[in-house]
Amino acid sequence: LADLKFWTLTKDESIGFLRHAEIKHGRVAMAAFLGFCVQSTPLVSGEHTLPPYKGYVAGLTPQEQFFNMPLYAKLQIFTLIGMLESYGEGAGMKDFVHYTKGGKPGYYPPIKGKGLGQIQFNLYDPFDWLPEQTAAEKEKGLLIELNNGRLAQLGIFSLLSESAYPGAIPGLRAAFPDFPTWTGNVMAPFAGQSF
C-alpha cells in the first residue's frame, strides 16, 4: 500500500493518509470494544430507575440497544461524530497542518474552549492531569496505541462474531456464560434495512 497513490495525493501524502486512517480506526475499535463490554453488563443493560431514553427495554444486547434507540438519538450521535471529524480534519483553523500535507498522523487539535466557549474539555487528557511528554515518549505511546488499536479491531469483531455465532470464539462462553447472543444483522443499516 505504501507505493500506491490515492486520488490526487502524492506517495508521501498517501502514506500520511494511511497512517492516520490506521490510528483512527484503532481508536474507534478501542471505544467499540470497551462499549460492547460495558453495554453487556447488567449495570447498563439492566433495569433503571429512570430510563435513559424513551422506549428503553432492559436486558437487550449491545446491538439491540442501538437498534432500539429512537432515530433522533442516533442522528445526534452521528452529528456529533461528524462535527468531531470535521474539527479533526482542521476545519476553520488557520495554522493547522493536515496529515497529508506533512502534519502528524493521529494528531487531534485541542478542542477546549471551542464552540463559543461551550466545550470545557479536551478529548485527550480532559482534566490536564497527565504530565508533558518528551518526543520519545510520544513516539513510544503512539506505537503502543497502534498495537492496542489493532488488537481492539480483532477484539470487537471477535465479540460480534461470538454474539452472532455462539462457539465462534472457543472458551468465551465458558468464561462468560451470560455473553449476549444476537441473531440480527449488524450490517442492516448499510443494506437499506431499518436504521
JOSUL-V59392 format. One line per field, one symbol per residue. phi: phi as a letter, one per 40 degrees, with the letter a starting at -180 (. if undefined). burial: I if it has 24 or more other ideal C-beta (glycine too) atoms within 12 Angstrom, else O. A space follows every 50 residues. Layout:
BEGIN
phi: ???
burial: ???
END
This chain:
BEGIN
phi: .cccbcfbccccccccccccccccccccccccccccccccccdccccbcb dcacgcbcgccdccdcccccdcccccccccdccccccccgcgbcccbccc bhcccgcbcdbcgcgfgcccbcccfcbfccccbccccccccccccdcccc ccccccccccccccbdgcbdgccccbccdcbbbcbccdccbgcdb
burial: OOOOOOOOOOOOIOOIIIIIOIIIIIIOIIIIIOIIIOIIOOOOIOOOOO OOOOOOOOOIIIIIIIIIIOOOOOOOOOOOOOOIOOIIIOOOOOOOOOII OOIOIIIIIOIOOOOOOOOOOOOOOOOOOOOOOOOOOOOOOIOOIIOOIO OIIOIIOIIIOIIOOOOOOOOOOOOOOOIIIIOIOIOOOOOOOOO
END
